[in-house]
């Protein structure tokens, strides 16, 4: 039994690969592809000898319309819906469910049983999703539950998307139905082989065509009548031109001829053909990145704490002005997300162009000018602005004040407020995670949902004791550290909840890494001469103050080492 499983998201592939051993007699190949990409994989499968296809949701539906192979749909079970609704039921913002009918039916049943006030919206075609989500965003919806197409559209429209993942029960159910379908197909194939033996001996001419008017079967009698002896099926190109009686046949069917006369045409199901459109991804320039799609909105700045709400309120107001902005906050607090939200809300038609101050120097004038030109009618965002030479910041401000038309909006960010020309900016401050612990539970829910779809898990939350421990942590890496911690926890979790013991072990690993990073960063503080002195003294200490050994290890002679030490 040769089966192709087409998973709309990577985590489902991982789950099916784990369950592969449940069916040792299968030749199971699992690939990742959603909607049209899934259809392309399915169309290839027809020519590669697969017996049937397993997929999910809208992807399964589109594949079924495009290929003749049987398609088994992985269902959305009540367990799947219960787990995802349990994850988001206490989220403080507004949530909605958007999906195809199979998702909405399962979701509303469980939602009503739990007594949740979550609106549901049914779509029929993938093209409907984006406009619907834009409307929901205007209604202050922040989180969208749905299938892969819905979650992707949520990212494109600046909303949080929570994927409804399939669990082990749903996959095993699909495996069971695939086995039953295969057995039925084998029985039908045995019948077809019997029919073919009969057709081969039939005095009538039998011709079977597919939806593209290609010959699937021609028995010996019709081959003689139509002069097809010795020709392969794909060599019969001019059949419809040389035989007018065949021209009116449409769709897929069987044509029965007797002495060259049409006796009967039986039309079967026609299959629609899809056009696949691929967009080539542009490569980024070394020090300049430009984005027009999938930019964050204020819905992505998660939090109900007073500090975050006040920052978002100010940022939303500033988005309608052209005033340069400086976003200050510790590393990992979400400065770039906030900058993207300001750009998105402003309605500017140009791109969001990113300059990384860490990669720029006094010699980077051409990159600065290139970024400015690229960002016209858009936003020029300078991250890690504390690394930019102050002269460069001044030049950017002077150019912004000039009468030049189509100027970009300027947004800077750094770990500290601007040290020079602070009056030239409106300063927005993002608080560290340790000062907004009331947002931590919602943040955990959203990142767990992302990781569930990434790893094929169905984690429904943290144990209360672990959540309390998280609230007591200092989180020096802020949102980035929390996201990395949850990613590792979801990846390794075995049960529906992440336990206190699992959380403690991961926090210990994270803290150890943070200490190593901090120690490494300390080495890089100071001038070049000061950094060099630290390295020399460290090597000397490790070599027991033996200057000959230290000089050899540093790649310099002993005289040079002596001179550097005395300097």
N, C-alpha and C positions, 0 to 999 in steps of 0.2 A: 504494500500500500504506500504509494508515493504522494505525500501531502506537502503543499506549500502553505505555511502560515504567514499572513501579512499583518504585522502588528502596527497599528497607527502611532504608537509611541514606544520608545526604547524599553521602558520598564516592563511592558507586556511581553516583549521578546525574551527578556531575562526570565520572567516567570514561566513561559512556555518551554524554554530550554531546561529549566529545573524539573519540569513535569514530564519531560521527554521520556524518561526512563519508565514512566507508567505504561508506555506502549512500545515495548522493545521490538515488536515486529514491524513497526512503521519506519519508512524512510522519510523523516520529517525535516524539512528545511524551513527556517524561520528568518524572515527579512522584515525590515522596518520601512514603512511607506504609508503615508496618509492620503486619502482621497485620490487625486489624479496620479500621484506617484505610486500609490497602491494599485491603481488600475493598470499602469504601465507594467508593473511587476507581474500582475495577473495575466496580461496579454502575452508576455514572454513565456509564462508557465504553460500555456496551451501547446506551444511547440516543443516543450522540454519533457513531455511525457508524464506530467503530474495527473493524478487521478481526481483530486479535488483541492479546494482552497478553504482555509479557515481565516476569517477576519472579524472585524467588529464595527458596529454602528454604521455611520454614513459611508465609511470606506467599503464595508461589506456590501451595502446597497448599491453603490456605484459599480463595484466589480461585477455583481450579479447582472447588471444591465449591459455589461460590456463583453463578457466572455461566455462561452458555452459550458465551461466546467461547473460542476456543482459547487456552491458556496455555502459554507456553514458559518452562521453568525454567532459570535460569542455574546451571550446575553448580558444585559445589565440586571443583576439580581437585586433582590431586596437587601441582601447582606451588603452588597457594594454601596447601595444608597444609604443604608443605615450607618455605615462607617464614615462616609464623607459628610453626612449631615451631623453626625456626632462631633466631627472635627470642627465644624464651623458654627454650630448652634449657639454658642455663647459669644460669637464675634460681635463687637460693639457697633460696627458700621452696618450699612444696608447691603443685603445680599439678594441675588436673584439666580434662578435656574434657567438656562437657555439650552435647548437641544432638540434633536429629532424626536418624533412621537414616542419611540421606544424608551428614550431616556425620561421624557416628561411623565409618561404613565407610571414608571417605577418610582420616580422622584416624588410625585404628588401623593402617591399612596403612603409612602413612608413619612413624608412631611406631615400629612394630616394625622397619622397615628401618633407622631411626636408632638403635635400641637404647635408646630413652628409657623411663624408668619414670614414666609419667604415666597415671593411671587415667582411664577413659572411662565415661560414663554416658549411656544412651539415654533420651530422652523421646519421648512420642507426642503429647502435648497441651501447649500453652503453660502451662496451669494447673498442670502438674506441677513446673515449674522452681523456684518459690520455696521450696517445702518441701524439695526436694532440696538446694538451696544452703544453706539453714539447717542441714541435717544435715552438709553438707560443712564448713561453717564451724566446727562443733563439733569436727570431726576435724582442725582446724588447717590446712585448705586456705586459701590466700591468693589465688590467681589462678585464674580460670575462663576457659577458651577456649570460644568458641561463637558462635552466630548472634546477631542483634540482640536477640531475646527473652531469651536467656541473659545477655547483657551488661547489659541493662536490669535484669534481676532481680538480677544481681550488685551493681549500684549500690544497689539498694533494700535489699539485705541486708548491705551494708558490705564487700563483697569487691571485688577488682580484676577487671574484666572485659576480656578481650582479644578483640576482634572478628576472626573469620576473614573477611577481605575477599576479594572476587573480583577477579582480575587481568584483564588485557587478553585473555588466551587464552580465559578462560571467557566473557567478554562476546561476543567474536567468534564463538565456537561457538554461543552462543544466537542471535546475529544470523543465522548460516548456517541453523540449524534453523527459525527464523522464516520465512526466505525460502522454504524447502522446503515448510513448512506452508501458507504463503499460496498457493503454486502449486497445491497439492492442493485447497485450499478453492475457488480459482477454477474448477478443473475440476469440483468437486462442484456449485458454483453453476450452472455451465453445464448440468449434468445436471438440476438442480432446475428451472431455467427451462424445459427441455424437458418435464419431468414436469408442470409447472404448465400448460403449453399443452395437454397431454393431459387433465389433470384438469378444465380449464375446459370441455372438450367432452364429458366423461364423462356418461352418462345417470344414473349413480348420484350420490347426494349425498355430498360429501367435506368433512369438518370436521376441522381440526387444532387441537389445544388445547395450551397450555403448562401448566406445573406449577401455576399459579394459576387454572386453568380459564378462562383468557382465550383468545379465538378468535384463532389465528394466521392461519388460511386457511379460507375458505369458498367453494366453487365456486358458479357460477350456479344449478345445479340445487337445492342444499340451501338457498340463499338464498330460492328460490321456495317450497320446501316449508315452511320455518320462518318465512316472512314477513319476511325480512331485507333485501329489496330497498331500495336507497338508504341503508342504514344503514352507518356506519363500524364498524370492528372494535371500538373502545372504547365504542360505544354499545349493544352487545349485553349488557345488564346482567341482564335477567330470563330469559335463555335457559334456565337450568337449572330455574327455577321453572315455566315454562310448558310444558316438555317433560319429563315424568317419565322417559322412557327414557334421558335423559342424566344423571340424578342419581347413578347408581351408578358413573359413570366417575371414576376417581381418577388422579392423577399426570399425566404428559404423554403424549399419544398422538394417534393418528389414529382418528377414528370414521367408519365407512363406513355410510351409510344407503341403503336401497332402499325406495321407497314408504313411508317413515316407519318401517321396521323395522330394528333393529340387525343388521348382518351380521357385523361384525368390529371388534374393538377391539385395537389394537396398542400396548401400553404401552412407552414409552421411558424413559430415565434420568430420575429425579426429582432435583430440586435442592433442597438444604437452604437455609433462610433463616436469616440470622444477625441477632441483636439487637445493635445498636451502643450502647454506654453511654459518654457523654462526661461528664467531670467538669470543672466550671468552676473555673479557677484563681483562688484568692483573691488580692486585691491586698495588698501589704505596707503597713503604716502607715509614715509618713515616717521615724520614728526607731526603730521597733521592728519586728523581723522574727521570725516564729514558724515553726518547722518541726517536722513530725512524721514525714515520710517521707524516704527516701534519705539518712539520716544515716550518718556514717562509723562504723566499728567499729575495733577495734585492728588488724584485718587491713589497714586502709588506711594505717596508720602504717608505711610501708615502711622496712625496714632491718634488717640483721643486725649492725650495729656495736654495740660494747659500750655506748656512750652511749645509743643509741636503745633497746636491749633493757632497760637498767636503768630508763629513763624509763617505758617501757610497763609494766614489772613493777610499779613504784610506782603508776602511774596505775590499773592494773587492780585493785590492792589497795584504793586509795582510792575506786574506784567503788562499793564496797559500804558505804561510810560516808557520813555527811552533812557531813563536815568541809569548810569553804570551801577552795578551791584557787586558787592564783595560778600561772599558767603564764608563765614568762619566756623570751624568745627573740628574736633579731633578726627584723626584718620578713621575711616569706616563709618562715619555718621550719616552718609547719604548726600553729600554736597552735590555730586554730579546729578543725582536724581532730581534734586530740587531745582538745579539750573535748567535741566531739560523741561521740567514742569512749567517754569517761567516762560521759556521759549514757546512751548506748545500753546499755553494759554494766551500768549500775545497775538497769535494768529499770523505771525510773520511768514512770508512765503519762501524765504531763503532757507538754506540748511543750517543745522546746528553743528558748528565747526569747533573741534577740540584741539587746543594747543597744550602740550604737557611741558610745564616749566622745568621739569627735571631734565628734559632732553634738549633744552635751549640754552644758548650762551650769547655773549656779545657778538659772536660771529654768525648768529642765526637771523640776520636781517632779512634774507631772502625768504625764509620760512614764515616770518612774521608778515611780510608783505603778501606772500601767497595765501596765507590763511585769511588775511583781511579781504582780499579780492574774492576768495571763495565764499566768504560769509556775508557778502553784500545782500541786503534785504533779509538777512537771517540773524544769527547770534554767533558771536565769537566768544568761546568759553575758554579761559586760561586757568587750568587746574595746577595745583601746587605752585601758586603764584609767588610764594615766598622764595622759590628758587630762581625766579626771573630777576635779571638785573634791574634795579630801580629805574634806570634810564629808559629801559624798554617800556615799562609801565607808563612812565611819563609821556613817551612818544605816542603810545596808543591813545592816551587820554587827549593829547593835543590834536591828534588826527580826528578823534571823535568830535571834538569841539569845532572843527573846521567846517566851512560851508559845503563840503563835499556831499553829493547826493547818494542815496542808496547805501548809507553807512550801516554797518552791523551794530546790533546791540552788544554791549560789553558786559560780561559777567566774569569775575575772578573768584577763585576760592583758595583757601589755605587753612592751615591749622590755627592761625592767629589772625586777628584783625590787621588791616594795613598799617604799616609803621610810618609810611610817608603819604602825604596828601589824603588823610582819612576823610576830609570834608568833601572830596570829589566823589565819594561813593555813598550809597545807602547800604548799611551793613546789616546782614541777616545772620543770626547765630543759630546753629543747630546744636542742641544739647547732647551730651554723651548718653549712652544707653543707661548708665547707672543712675542718671537723674530723671529717667522717665520709665521706671519699672512698671507703671500701670499699663504701658503699651506692650510689655514683653509677651503677655499671653497671646494677644492677637498676632504679633509678629511670628511667634512660634507656630501658630495655626497655619499661617500662609506659607511659611517655609516648609513645614511638614507636608503640606499639600503638593508643593513643587517637587519635593523629594519622593513622594509617593509615586508620581508619574515618571520620575527619572529612574527609579529602581523597581517599579512594579510592586510596591508595598501598599498596605492599606492601614497605616498607623493612624489612630484616631486622636492621639494627644499624649501629653506627659502625665505621669503620676503626680498628684498634688504635691507630694513631698519634693519631687524634682523641680517642679515649677517654683516652689518656695526657695529652693537652693539657688536656682537661676536668678531670682530676684535679689539674692544676697551677694551675688558675684559682682566684681568691679568691671568686667568686660573691657579691658584696655583696648581691644581691637574693635569694640562697638558692634555695629550691625554686621560687619564682615565676619567678625569672630563668631557671633551667634549663628550666622548662616552656615559657616564651615562646621561648627560643632553639631548643629542639627543634621547637616548632610551626612556626617559620619555616623551619627546615632541612628538615623533612619536606615542607612545602608546596612548596619549590623544588627538592627533590632529583630527579635524573633517573635514577639507577641504583638497584640494590638496597641498596647501602650508602651512608651519608653519608660523604663523603670529607673528608680533612684540609683541603684547600683550601676546600671549602664551609664547614666549621666555622670556619676562621680568619676568613673574610669576615664571617660572622654575628657572631662574637665581637667583631670590631672595631666593627661597627655597634652592638651591645649596649653595649659599653664607652663608646662615644661618647655614647649616650643616658644612661647612668648618670652620666657626668661632668656632663651638662647638668642632670639632675635634682638631683644633689648641689649644684651651684652654685645652682640655684633654691631648694633647701631652706635653704642658708646664709642667703639673704636673709630667710627667715622666722624665724630664730632671734633671741631677745631680746624685750624689751618693745616695745609699740607705738611709744613714743618712739624707741627704738633702731632699729626697722625704718624709721621715717620718716626718721631721720637718714641711713641708708644710701641710701635712694632719692634724697634731696635731693643728697647729695654725688655720687652716680653721675650724675645729670642735669647737675649743675654741670660735672663733668669732661667729659661729652660735649659741652657747649655752650662749652667753652674758658674756663670760669670767668666767663662773661658772665651776670651776675645778672639782667639784663633778659630775656634769652632764656630762661633757666632758669625764671624766675617765670612767664613766659607759657606755657611748656610744662607746668608743674605746675598751671596754672589758679589761681594766687594772685597778689596784687600784690607789687611789689618790696619794699615796707615789711615785709609779712608774712614774706617770705623772709629779709630781713635780720634780723628779730627771731628767727626760728627758728634761724638760723645762730649768732647770738650767745648763744642760750639753751644 
